[in-house]
Amino acid sequence: MAEPTTGPTTGPTTGPTTGPTTGPTTGPTTGPAVETAAEPGAPLYCPANARTPEQVARMADLEARGVCLFCADAGSEVGGGDLVAETEHWRAVGNDFPYRGAAEHVLLVPRAHVTDVLDLGDVARAELWDVLRTVRGGSTGPYGLGMRNGPCEGTGGTIAHVHLHVLVPDGEQPLRMRFSSAR
């Protein structure tokens, strides 16, 4: 995986929005404008899909505070794992709860709070491939790329903020990706 990029580390406004918008949010921010397509009042987490009791506890705490883990600034107490790379529209962070069989597990997270990658603007969607290339660096080995779109209740995911999983196998066995967090 690539070394962290340099540049601004300020992020979007934090927390859930009050409803869908058709473009960037307005008002002062410390980073780029943030698009949102979240359903008002929809849960931020799906604890029934969690793999560990630690995930369930963390989700309960964040949900109670109305905090989306992926909307927080990178480096904050709720911003995800270690920052690997960032661009104007994306952050790449280590997964705090990596999948078994993965030597590396990085999450590509859009700064915009959306549940479907197609709800991102054209520039953000195009930039996804740039951040993936940065994360992969010069590596030519095998990796998996997985993404769930839509409400997490129906996808097997645990958070209502679209993100991609970049998984590098540990070499002991083929890395099998399932689109369900079923144990």
N, C-alpha and C positions, 0 to 999 in steps of 0.2 A: 504494500500500500504506500501511497505517497506521503511525504512529509506535510505538515500543516502549511497552508498558504499564509501569506502575510497580507495585511490590509486591515480595513476596519472590522472590528468585532462587534459593533453595535448592531442590534437586531430590530425586529419589528416591534410594534406595540404588543403588549402581552395580554394574555387572557382571551376568553371567548368574546366574540362580538355579539351585538344585540340582534343581528339578523342578517339575511343575505344582502349582498351588494352586487352591483354590476361592474364595479371597478375598484380601484384602490380606495382604502379608507382615507378619510380626511383628518386633518388636525395634525398637531406637532408629533413627530416621531424622531427617534434617534437613528433610524436606518431607512431602508427603502420602503416605499409605500407597500402596504400589505393588502392583497386581495382576500376576499373571504366568500365562501359559499356554504357556510355551516348553517344548519337548520337551527332556528332559535329554540332554546329549551331542550334540545337533543342532548342525551348524555355524552360526555366526553370519553368515557371508558366503558369497556365491556369485560367486567371481572370474570364472568362465566368462561371466558376464553383464555384466562391466564394460565400459565404453566407452573407458577410457584406461589406459595403463600406470601412471599415478599412482594411479588407483583400486585397481588390483591390488596395488600396493606397500602402500598404506595398509591395505587389507583384510588382507593377509598379516601385517602388524605387529600390528594389533588382534586378529586371530584368535589369533595366537601368545600374546598376553597375556591372552586370554579376556575381552576388553573389547567390549561392544556400544556402538557409536558413539552410538546414540540413548538409551542408558540413562545415559550420563554426564551430569553437571550441565552446564547451559548455561554457556558461557564457559570450560569446561575445555579442555584441549588436544584432547580427543576429542569434544566436545559438539556437533559440527556447525558450521554457519556462524553468521553474525551473528544474534543474537536479535532477532526482529521483534515478537513478542508472547508472552505466556504466561498460562496460567490454572492452576487447581489440577491439572487432569488433562492438559493439553496444553502443548506449546511449539511456536512457529512460528519456524523458522530459515531463513536463506538457504541454498540448495543450493550446496555447494562445487564441484559439477560440473554447472552448469546445462545444460539442453537447448538445442540449436541452435534459433534462431527465437524464443526467449523473451527478452523484455525484462526480465522478472522471473520468478524461479523460487523459490518458498518451499515448504518442507516443513512440513506439520502432523504433529507427532510426539506420540503419546500417551506419557505418562510410564511407563505400564505396559508391560512387555515382553511383547507378544503378537504373534502373526503374523496374526491375524484380528480385524478391528474388532468382530465379534460377540462376541468373548471379553472385551471391555471391559464394565464395569458400566454400568447404565442411566444414571447421572449423567454418566459420562465420555462415553458415546455422545451424549447430548443436548448436552453442552458443546462437542462438535465444531463444531456450527453457530454457536455463539457465537464461537469462536476464528476461524472462517472469516470471519464478519462483521467482526470486529476487523481482521483482516489486509486485507480488501478495503476497509475504511474507507468513504468515500463514493463510491468509484469505481463507475461504471456501465458501464465499457467491457467488452469481451469478455475472458473468461478460461476456462481449462480446469481441470478438477478430475479427477485420476486417482488410483486406489488399487489396489494388488495385495493379495490376501489368500491366505494359505497359505505353505507353504515356498517360498523364493525359487528353488529348483531348478526348480519348475514354473511360476513366474509371469514369469520373465524379469527379476526384480528382483535386487538385489545385497546386500540386508541382510535378515536374518530378524527384522525388527521392523516391524510395519505402520506405514505413514505415507502421507500424501496429498500429492500434488504440486499446487500452485496455480501455474498457468502463465499469464502475461500475454504475448500475442503482441508481437513487436517492430514490427508494423505494415508490415513489408516484404512479408510473405506470410502466408497463413492459418497458424495454429499447428496442426500435425497431431500428435495424440497417438497413440503406439503403445503397446501393453501388452507390448512386448518391447524389450529393450535391444540387439537385434541391430543391428549396424552397418549 
